[in-house]
Amino acid sequence: MMVKFAKERPIVCVQGLGFVGAAMSLAVASAVDKNGEPCFNVIGIDLPNSAGQEKVKALNNGRFPFETTDQNLIAAAKNVRLAKNFYATCDDKEFAKADIVVVDVNLDIYYDAQKQPYLNLSAFKKAMRTLGQRLKEDVLVMVETTVPPGTCEKVVKPVLEEEFRKRGLHTDKLKIAHSYERVMPGDYYFYSIINYWRVFSGVDDKSREACRAFLSKIINIADYPLTELKSTTASETAKVLENSYRATTIAFMEEWGRFAEAVGINMFDIVDAIRKRPTHSNMRQPGFGVGGYCLTKDPYFAKLAAKDLFHLDGFDFPFCSAAVRINNAMPLVSLEKIKSELGGNLHGKKILLLGISYKQDVGDTRYSPAEIFAKAAQEEGALMTYYDPMIRHWDEMQTDLPAELPDLRGYDAVVLTVCHGQFTTTDFVQKLAAAKTFIFDANHVLSAAQLAFLKNKNCRLRFIGRGDF
């Protein structure tokens, strides 16, 4: 691909243009020096399949390739195109130009016939092998992907060095580091890359120094200083533990939500009261379920790393494993409650699911709890309809969604699962009241004012996490 940058600068290649990689590539391209000049030329590189080609096309046309409410991210996609220091491609030969590579490829967990998790690193190793076959000697490879602890030392480094030796290149100049993302999709998608604390490390001193120098040009380190750990395994563990902690505390709240429903109290009011204590300000609450690419799988990474990378026995991580199981079962709790309200049988019942993304104002359906709910409801004979203001096509369910909110009348149940902005409006709640149907709020979507309005209209309501209505 013959693309000429406006000026010569260090070249950063971002490997993988998914939800993190696409945003990271724009953040790197947007980094400027004290004179307002771009610090880097950036090449975003994805696989040469239809999905990769679509992302490349969008970015090269100045558009972020995923639905987003973040105006800063939308503006960044346009601005870097005008600055002529960024382009995207599916040609992996472009890696040969890189001075720095940021790795943002997927690393999934797989399940056997008994639904037990296992690691399959073949796709990730293939991505690393591609780098090893293309990169020059004196390059920094910074892994941003969430990986099992030990991956940089035991997978990335050996694969890259093997490919370098095949090409007669010196491995002593190769620099390998790990620094995990804490991207928060939504209105602060772009902001959360630049203005947030970063943890990092490298496989040796030169790698750590190169990684610090690179991140210092991207991150607002004056307000969000970098945290250096002693090894890449420590940095990898920090990300896995961070996500496992969050997943476990969410799972913990589920049993309290069931209790609140049974005894007629409001767990959301209770949690808000507890959060006033500074030590408990981030306490979680009951909900529809856990989704997204991280919390649904990352708690398994330590267990699998202990077994497959470090060959250790006796590290089963029972809390982490239980958290994943409990969180995966959460959507089925909502389904059972709806089933009970509809007479104990879902066959032929018309259910409208409002919200299929895993998070409010985010167009990401990966591992969404809505998928678990929808498949189980269909198996019981329910007639499902879906609407999400952020989604036009649901890949996992292979179905198109309407662009406008459907007529809410005629359904046996309307289920609210995600607190998208559209569902907080007066217009929406008026339509909900006029529908005269059973309303199930599975994720604390409706506000106190909306609930008061619906109660005044004698609407039939049930909830996850409260039984006081």
C-alpha positions as CSV (number, residue, x, y, z in Angstrom):
1,M,0.0,0.0,0.0
2,M,1.7,3.2,-1.2
3,V,0.7,5.9,1.3
4,K,3.0,8.8,2.0
5,F,2.9,10.6,5.3
6,A,3.1,14.4,5.4
7,K,6.3,14.4,7.4
8,E,8.9,11.8,8.6
9,R,8.3,10.7,12.2
10,P,8.7,7.5,14.2
11,I,6.1,5.0,12.9
12,V,3.7,3.2,15.2
13,C,1.8,0.2,13.9
14,V,-1.3,-0.9,15.8
15,Q,-1.9,-4.6,15.3
16,G,-5.7,-5.2,15.5
17,L,-8.4,-2.6,14.9
18,G,-11.1,-3.8,17.3
19,F,-12.8,-1.7,19.9
20,V,-9.5,-1.0,21.7
21,G,-7.1,-1.1,18.7
22,A,-9.1,1.3,16.6
23,A,-9.4,3.8,19.5
24,M,-5.7,3.4,20.5
25,S,-4.5,4.0,16.9
26,L,-6.4,7.3,16.9
27,A,-5.1,8.3,20.3
28,V,-1.5,7.6,19.3
29,A,-2.0,9.5,16.0
30,S,-3.5,12.4,18.0
31,A,-0.5,12.7,20.4
32,V,1.3,16.0,19.8
33,D,4.6,17.6,21.0
34,K,4.9,21.0,22.8
35,N,4.7,22.7,19.4
36,G,1.4,21.0,18.5
37,E,3.1,18.7,15.9
38,P,2.1,15.0,15.8
39,C,4.6,12.8,17.7
40,F,4.1,9.8,15.5
41,N,3.0,8.5,12.1
42,V,0.5,5.7,12.7
43,I,-0.5,2.6,10.7
44,G,-3.5,0.6,11.8
45,I,-3.3,-3.0,10.6
46,D,-6.1,-5.6,10.6
47,L,-6.8,-9.0,9.1
48,P,-7.6,-9.1,5.4
49,N,-11.1,-10.5,6.0
50,S,-14.4,-8.7,5.4
51,A,-14.6,-7.3,9.0
52,G,-11.0,-6.0,8.8
53,Q,-11.6,-4.5,5.4
54,E,-14.7,-2.6,6.7
55,K,-12.8,-1.2,9.6
56,V,-9.9,-0.1,7.4
57,K,-12.3,1.5,5.0
58,A,-14.1,3.4,7.7
59,L,-10.9,4.7,9.3
60,N,-9.4,5.8,6.0
61,N,-12.6,7.8,5.4
62,G,-12.3,9.5,8.7
63,R,-14.9,7.5,10.5
64,F,-14.6,5.5,13.7
65,P,-15.6,1.9,12.7
66,F,-17.9,1.2,15.6
67,E,-21.1,3.0,16.8
68,T,-20.1,5.5,19.5
69,T,-21.5,8.4,21.4
70,D,-18.0,9.9,22.1
71,Q,-17.7,13.1,20.1
72,N,-13.9,13.3,20.9
73,L,-13.4,9.9,19.2
74,I,-15.5,10.9,16.2
75,A,-13.5,14.2,15.9
76,A,-10.1,12.3,16.3
77,A,-11.0,10.0,13.3
78,K,-11.5,13.1,11.2
79,N,-8.6,15.1,12.5
80,V,-5.9,12.5,11.9
81,R,-7.0,12.0,8.4
82,L,-6.6,15.8,7.8
83,A,-3.2,15.7,9.6
84,K,-2.1,12.9,7.2
85,N,-0.2,11.0,9.9
86,F,-2.5,8.0,10.0
87,Y,-3.8,5.3,7.7
88,A,-5.2,1.8,8.0
89,T,-4.5,-1.3,6.0
90,C,-4.9,-5.1,5.8
91,D,-1.4,-5.5,4.4
92,D,0.9,-7.0,7.1
93,K,4.0,-6.1,5.1
94,E,3.5,-2.6,6.6
95,F,4.9,-3.9,9.9
96,A,8.3,-3.7,8.3
97,K,8.0,0.2,8.7
98,A,7.4,0.1,12.4
99,D,9.6,1.6,15.1
100,I,6.9,0.6,17.7
101,V,4.1,-1.9,17.5
102,V,1.1,-1.9,19.8
103,V,-0.5,-5.3,20.0
104,D,-4.3,-5.2,20.3
105,V,-5.3,-8.6,18.9
106,N,-8.0,-10.8,20.5
107,L,-7.0,-13.6,22.9
108,D,-10.1,-15.7,23.6
109,I,-10.9,-18.4,26.0
110,Y,-12.4,-21.6,24.6
111,Y,-14.7,-24.2,26.1
112,D,-14.7,-28.0,25.8
113,A,-17.7,-30.3,25.5
114,Q,-18.0,-30.2,29.3
115,K,-18.0,-26.4,29.2
116,Q,-14.6,-26.2,30.9
117,P,-12.3,-23.3,29.8
118,Y,-9.0,-23.9,28.1
119,L,-6.4,-21.9,26.3
120,N,-5.8,-22.0,22.6
121,L,-2.9,-19.7,21.8
122,S,-2.6,-20.6,18.1
123,A,-4.2,-17.4,16.7
124,F,-2.2,-15.2,19.1
125,K,1.0,-17.0,18.3
126,K,0.3,-16.6,14.6
127,A,-0.1,-12.9,15.1
128,M,3.3,-12.8,17.0
129,R,4.9,-14.9,14.2
130,T,3.6,-12.4,11.6
131,L,5.4,-9.6,13.6
132,G,8.6,-11.7,13.8
133,Q,8.6,-12.2,10.1
134,R,8.2,-8.5,9.3
135,L,9.7,-6.3,12.0
136,K,13.2,-4.8,11.9
137,E,15.7,-5.4,14.7
138,D,15.5,-2.3,16.9
139,V,11.7,-2.2,17.5
140,L,9.5,-2.0,20.6
141,V,6.6,-4.4,20.8
142,M,4.1,-3.3,23.4
143,V,1.4,-5.9,24.2
144,E,-1.8,-4.1,25.1
145,T,-4.0,-7.2,24.8
146,T,-5.2,-8.7,28.1
147,V,-3.2,-12.0,28.2
148,P,-2.6,-14.8,30.7
149,P,0.2,-13.9,33.2
150,G,3.5,-15.1,31.7
151,T,2.5,-14.6,28.1
152,C,5.1,-12.0,27.2
153,E,8.0,-14.0,28.7
154,K,6.8,-17.5,27.6
155,V,5.0,-16.8,24.3
156,V,5.7,-13.5,22.8
157,K,9.5,-13.3,23.4
158,P,10.3,-16.9,22.3
159,V,8.2,-16.6,19.1
160,L,9.6,-13.2,18.1
161,E,13.2,-14.4,18.8
162,E,12.7,-17.6,16.8
163,E,11.5,-15.7,13.8
164,F,14.3,-13.1,14.1
165,R,16.9,-15.9,14.2
166,K,15.4,-17.4,11.0
167,R,15.9,-14.1,9.3
168,G,19.5,-13.7,10.6
169,L,18.5,-10.8,12.8
170,H,20.0,-10.0,16.2
171,T,17.5,-10.5,19.0
172,D,19.4,-8.4,21.6
173,K,17.9,-5.2,20.2
174,L,14.3,-6.4,20.3
175,K,12.3,-4.7,23.0
176,I,9.1,-6.3,24.5
177,A,6.8,-4.7,27.0
178,H,3.3,-5.0,28.4
179,S,0.9,-2.2,29.3
180,Y,-2.8,-2.9,29.5
181,E,-5.6,-0.7,28.5
182,R,-8.4,0.6,30.7
183,V,-10.6,1.8,28.0
184,M,-14.1,2.8,29.1
185,P,-16.4,2.7,26.0
186,G,-19.1,5.4,26.1
187,D,-18.9,9.2,26.2
188,Y,-15.3,9.0,27.6
189,Y,-14.0,6.4,25.2
190,F,-11.1,8.5,23.8
191,Y,-10.6,10.4,27.0
192,S,-10.0,7.2,29.0
193,I,-7.0,6.2,26.9
194,I,-5.2,9.5,27.4
195,N,-6.3,10.6,30.8
196,Y,-6.0,7.5,33.0
197,W,-3.4,5.7,35.0
198,R,-1.2,3.2,33.1
199,V,0.6,0.2,34.5
200,F,3.5,-1.2,32.4
201,S,6.7,-3.2,32.4
202,G,9.2,-4.8,30.1
203,V,11.1,-8.0,29.7
204,D,14.4,-6.1,30.5
205,D,15.6,-2.6,31.3
206,K,15.8,-1.3,27.7
207,S,12.2,-2.6,27.1
208,R,10.9,-0.8,30.2
209,E,12.7,2.4,29.3
210,A,11.3,2.4,25.7
211,C,7.8,1.6,26.9
212,R,7.9,4.5,29.4
213,A,9.2,6.9,26.7
214,F,6.4,5.9,24.3
215,L,3.6,6.0,26.9
216,S,4.8,9.4,28.1
217,K,4.0,10.9,24.7
218,I,0.5,9.4,24.6
219,I,-0.7,9.6,28.2
220,N,-1.3,12.7,30.3
221,I,1.4,11.7,32.8
222,A,1.3,15.0,34.6
223,D,-2.1,14.2,36.0
224,Y,-1.9,10.4,35.6
225,P,1.6,9.2,36.4
226,L,2.8,5.8,35.0
227,T,3.2,2.9,37.3
228,E,6.1,0.6,36.5
229,L,6.1,-3.0,37.8
230,K,9.1,-5.3,38.0
231,S,8.1,-7.7,35.2
232,T,5.7,-8.2,32.4
233,T,4.2,-11.1,34.3
234,A,3.4,-8.7,37.1
235,S,1.8,-6.2,34.7
236,E,-0.2,-9.0,33.0
237,T,-1.4,-10.2,36.5
238,A,-2.4,-6.7,37.4
239,K,-4.9,-6.6,34.5
240,V,-6.3,-10.1,35.1
241,L,-6.6,-9.4,38.9
242,E,-8.2,-6.0,38.3
243,N,-10.9,-7.6,36.1
244,S,-11.3,-10.6,38.2
245,Y,-11.9,-8.5,41.3
246,R,-14.7,-6.6,39.5
247,A,-16.3,-9.7,38.2
248,T,-16.2,-11.3,41.6
249,T,-17.8,-8.4,43.4
250,I,-20.6,-8.2,40.8
251,A,-21.3,-11.9,41.3
252,F,-21.3,-11.4,45.1
253,M,-24.1,-8.9,44.8
254,E,-26.4,-11.3,43.0
255,E,-27.4,-13.2,46.1
256,W,-28.2,-10.0,47.9
257,G,-30.4,-8.9,45.0
258,R,-32.4,-12.1,45.3
259,F,-32.8,-11.5,49.0
260,A,-34.0,-7.9,48.4
261,E,-36.6,-9.2,45.9
262,A,-37.9,-11.8,48.3
263,V,-38.3,-9.6,51.4
264,G,-39.5,-6.5,49.7
265,I,-36.6,-4.0,50.0
266,N,-34.7,-1.9,47.5
267,M,-31.1,-3.0,47.1
268,F,-30.2,0.0,45.0
269,D,-31.2,2.4,47.8
270,I,-29.2,0.2,50.2
271,V,-26.1,0.2,48.1
272,D,-26.3,4.0,47.6
273,A,-26.5,4.4,51.3
274,I,-23.4,2.2,51.8
275,R,-21.5,4.0,49.0
276,K,-21.4,7.1,51.1
277,R,-18.7,5.4,53.2
278,P,-15.5,6.3,51.3
279,T,-14.1,2.8,51.7
280,H,-17.2,1.3,49.9
281,S,-17.7,4.0,47.3
282,N,-17.3,1.5,44.4
283,M,-19.6,-1.2,45.7
284,R,-21.4,-3.0,42.9
285,Q,-25.2,-3.7,42.6
286,P,-27.5,-6.4,41.2
287,G,-28.3,-6.4,37.5
288,F,-29.2,-8.2,34.3
289,G,-25.8,-9.8,33.8
290,V,-22.1,-9.2,33.0
291,G,-21.0,-8.7,29.4
292,G,-18.2,-7.4,27.3
293,Y,-14.9,-8.9,26.3
294,C,-13.1,-8.7,29.7
295,L,-15.1,-9.6,32.8
296,T,-16.7,-12.6,31.1
297,K,-13.4,-14.4,30.5
298,D,-10.5,-12.7,32.2
299,P,-11.1,-14.4,35.7
300,Y,-10.1,-17.7,34.0
301,F,-6.7,-16.5,32.8
302,A,-4.8,-16.9,36.0
303,K,-6.0,-20.5,36.5
304,L,-5.1,-21.4,32.9
305,A,-1.8,-19.6,33.0
306,A,-0.8,-21.6,36.1
307,K,-1.6,-24.8,34.3
308,D,-0.5,-24.2,30.8
309,L,2.3,-21.6,31.0
310,F,3.9,-22.3,34.5
311,H,2.9,-26.0,34.7
312,L,1.7,-25.6,38.3
313,D,-0.7,-27.8,40.2
314,G,-3.2,-26.7,42.8
315,F,-4.0,-23.2,41.5
316,D,-7.7,-23.6,40.7
317,F,-8.8,-20.0,41.6
318,P,-12.3,-21.1,42.9
319,F,-13.6,-17.6,43.5
320,C,-12.8,-16.5,40.0
321,S,-14.3,-19.6,38.5
322,A,-17.5,-19.2,40.6
323,A,-17.7,-15.5,39.6
324,V,-17.8,-16.4,35.9
325,R,-20.4,-19.1,36.4
326,I,-22.7,-16.9,38.6
327,N,-22.4,-14.0,36.2
328,N,-23.3,-16.2,33.2
329,A,-26.4,-17.4,35.0
330,M,-27.6,-13.9,35.9
331,P,-29.7,-13.4,32.7
332,L,-31.5,-16.6,33.4
333,V,-32.7,-15.3,36.7
334,S,-34.5,-12.5,34.9
335,L,-36.0,-15.0,32.4
336,E,-37.3,-17.2,35.2
337,K,-39.0,-14.2,36.9
338,I,-40.6,-13.2,33.7
339,K,-41.7,-16.7,33.0
340,S,-43.4,-16.9,36.4
341,E,-45.2,-13.6,35.8
342,L,-46.4,-14.9,32.5
343,G,-48.0,-18.0,33.9
344,G,-45.1,-20.3,34.0
345,N,-44.9,-20.9,30.2
346,L,-43.1,-18.8,27.6
347,H,-44.4,-20.7,24.5
348,G,-45.9,-18.2,22.1
349,K,-45.3,-15.2,24.4
350,K,-44.1,-12.0,22.7
351,I,-41.2,-10.5,24.5
352,L,-39.5,-7.2,23.5
353,L,-35.9,-6.9,24.7
354,L,-34.8,-3.3,25.0
355,G,-31.0,-3.2,25.0
356,I,-28.7,-5.9,23.7
357,S,-25.3,-4.3,24.1
358,Y,-23.4,-5.1,27.3
359,K,-23.1,-1.5,28.5
360,Q,-25.1,1.7,28.2
361,D,-24.5,3.9,25.2
362,V,-22.0,1.4,23.8
363,G,-22.5,-0.5,20.5
364,D,-20.7,-3.7,21.6
365,T,-22.6,-7.0,21.8
366,R,-19.7,-9.3,22.5
367,Y,-20.6,-11.7,25.3
368,S,-23.7,-9.6,26.1
369,P,-26.0,-11.1,28.7
370,A,-28.8,-10.4,26.3
371,E,-27.5,-13.2,24.1
372,I,-27.8,-15.8,27.0
373,F,-31.3,-14.5,27.7
374,A,-32.5,-14.5,24.1
375,K,-31.3,-18.0,23.3
376,A,-32.8,-19.4,26.5
377,A,-36.1,-17.6,25.8
378,Q,-36.3,-18.9,22.2
379,E,-35.6,-22.4,23.4
380,E,-38.7,-22.1,25.6
381,G,-40.8,-20.9,22.6
382,A,-40.8,-17.2,23.2
383,L,-41.3,-14.9,20.2
384,M,-38.4,-12.4,20.6
385,T,-38.1,-8.9,19.3
386,Y,-35.0,-6.7,19.9
387,Y,-34.2,-3.0,19.9
388,D,-31.1,-1.2,20.8
389,P,-30.4,2.5,19.7
390,M,-26.7,1.6,19.3
391,I,-27.1,-1.6,17.2
392,R,-28.4,-2.2,13.7
393,H,-27.2,-5.8,13.3
394,W,-26.7,-8.3,16.1
395,D,-23.8,-10.4,14.8
396,E,-24.1,-13.1,17.5
397,M,-27.8,-13.7,16.8
398,Q,-27.6,-13.0,13.1
399,T,-30.5,-10.6,13.1
400,D,-31.2,-7.1,12.0
401,L,-32.6,-4.6,14.4
402,P,-35.0,-1.7,13.6
403,A,-33.6,1.8,13.5
404,E,-36.5,3.2,15.5
405,L,-38.1,2.1,18.7
406,P,-40.9,-0.4,17.9
407,D,-44.5,0.1,18.9
408,L,-44.5,-1.1,22.5
409,R,-48.1,-2.3,22.4
410,G,-49.0,-6.0,21.8
411,Y,-46.2,-7.6,23.8
412,D,-46.6,-9.9,26.7
413,A,-43.5,-8.4,28.3
414,V,-41.2,-5.5,27.7
415,V,-37.7,-6.1,29.2
416,L,-35.3,-3.2,30.0
417,T,-31.7,-4.4,30.2
418,V,-29.4,-1.5,29.4
419,C,-29.7,2.1,30.6
420,H,-29.3,3.7,27.2
421,G,-29.9,7.5,27.1
422,Q,-33.1,7.0,25.0
423,F,-34.7,5.0,27.8
424,T,-34.3,7.9,30.2
425,T,-36.5,10.3,28.3
426,T,-40.1,11.4,29.2
427,D,-41.2,10.5,25.7
428,F,-40.1,6.9,26.2
429,V,-41.8,6.4,29.5
430,Q,-45.0,7.8,28.1
431,K,-44.9,5.2,25.3
432,L,-44.2,2.6,27.9
433,A,-47.2,3.6,30.0
434,A,-49.5,3.7,27.0
435,A,-48.5,0.1,26.0
436,K,-50.4,-1.3,29.0
437,T,-48.0,-4.3,29.1
438,F,-45.9,-6.1,31.7
439,I,-42.7,-4.2,32.3
440,F,-39.6,-5.9,33.7
441,D,-36.7,-3.7,34.7
442,A,-33.7,-6.0,34.8
443,N,-31.0,-3.5,35.3
444,H,-32.1,-0.5,37.3
445,V,-32.9,1.4,34.1
446,L,-36.0,3.3,35.2
447,S,-35.5,6.4,37.3
448,A,-37.5,7.2,40.5
449,A,-39.5,9.8,38.5
450,Q,-40.2,7.4,35.7
451,L,-41.3,4.7,38.2
452,A,-43.6,7.2,39.9
453,F,-45.2,8.1,36.6
454,L,-45.7,4.4,35.6
455,K,-47.1,3.6,39.1
456,N,-49.6,6.4,38.7
457,K,-50.6,4.8,35.4
458,N,-51.2,1.5,37.2
459,C,-48.5,-0.2,35.1
460,R,-47.5,-3.8,36.0
461,L,-43.8,-3.7,37.0
462,R,-41.2,-6.2,38.4
463,F,-37.5,-5.8,39.0
464,I,-34.1,-7.3,39.6
465,G,-32.7,-6.2,42.9
466,R,-35.8,-4.8,44.6
467,G,-39.1,-6.1,45.8
468,D,-40.6,-3.0,47.3
469,F,-42.7,-1.7,44.4
